[in-house]
């Protein structure tokens, strides 16, 4: 929990990083690089989950946790079954 509070001062930088990751993920989808999109989207979701946790935005937090679990599933499936 202390680490989460320490990262609070970097929230704006994390949001910019999430924006770049979101753009890169979108480009990966457009280029049919779907596996790369999963790997880029996972940190995007983790950043937004963290930012939602800082501001008690319950709906945003749970939506991003759901997507994080889906990306975890996809990445795990890729490594073990592809």
C-alpha angles and dihedrals in degrees: 000000000000089000090055091054092047090054091053091089088060095052096113092049090048090052091052089049089050089052091053091047090049092052091046091048091051091050090049090054092048090050092048093246092136097159091053088049090059092052092049095043095053095067088042090059093044091053092049092046088054093048091048089050091055093056100034093243095162100184094048091047094053094043090054092045088054092051091045090055091048092051090047089053092048094048092046090049090049093053098043104032107027 
